[in-house]
Amino acid sequence: LLILILISIGILYIFIKWELKNKNPMIDLMIFSNSTFSLSTAVRFCGFIGNSAAFFLIPIFVQSFLGLSPINAGFILFSTSAGVVLSSLFSGRYSDKYGTKKFILFGIMLILLTGIFLAFINNGTNTFMLMIVLFLNGLGMGLFMAPNMRATLSLVSRDSYATFSAFLNLVRNVATAVGQAVSTGIITGIMLLNGTEVELSEISAKSGNSSLNDSFLFGWKVTFLVLSLVTLIGLFASIKVKSKV
C-alpha cells in the first residue's frame, strides 16, 4: 500500500510539472491560484465526501437492522433520489436569477443536518422519519450540485468548459470513493478493535450478537459524525467563496 501511495504521489508530481511547462496544457493548473475556484472545488469535494455514506450504508442498515426486504429498502432509498430530482428542477434555473451562493449554502446545510441525524439512528428509528430525512438529504444534494458547478465553470473560459466539466466530475467521483473508503475503514476498524470480524452484509439486529451490533452502530455513529465534520468544512469554504454569479 505504501509503495502504491508513493507511486501515485510521484505520478501526480510529474503530471503537475508537465502541465505547468506545457504551452497547451490539458488543464490550466494556474486556475487554482484563483481562491474562488479553489474554494468552490473544495466545497464540491467536501460535499460529496460528506454525503457518500448515505447511498452506501443506508441499504445495509435498513435491511439488516430494520429487517426490510430489498424492494422496500429500494423504496426508502428512492426518497433520496426524489429529493435530488425535485430540487434539481429549479436549483440551476433559479440560481441564475438569485445567485448560486444561497443555493450552495442551503444545500450544504441540509446535507450537514441530515448527516448528523443519520449518525444517531438505530433499529428503533421510525421508517417514515428516515424517509423524510433522506428526502431532505436529496434536496440538499440537488440544491448544491448544479449551482456549485455553474459557479466554478463561470471562472473559466468557454473553450475550457468541456475540460473543467470533466475535472469536476472527477472531483465528484474521487470524493465519493474516498468517503466510502473512509466509511468502511471506520466501521470495520471499530468492529475489529472490539474483537468482532464479520462481513457488513452479515450484520443483523436479529442475530442475537449484541456485541457485534453495538460495535456496528458505534462505528456507524462515528462514521457519520466524521463525514459531517467534513461537510462542515465544506460549509465554511462555501461561506468564504466570493461568488459573482
Secondary structure, 3 states (H helix, E strand, C coil): CHHHHHHHHHHHHHHHHHHHHCCCCCCCHHHHHCHHHHHHHHHHHHHHHHCHHHHHHHHHHHHHCCCCCHHHHHHHHHHHHHHHHHHHHHHHHHHHHHCHHHHHHHHHHHHHHHHHHHHCCCCCCCHHHHHHHHHHHHHHHHHHHHHHHHHHHCCCCHHHHHHHHHHHHHHHHHHHHHHHHHHHHHHHHHHHHCCCCCCHHHCCCCCCCHHHHHHHHHHHHHHHHHHHHHHHHHHHHHHHCCCCC
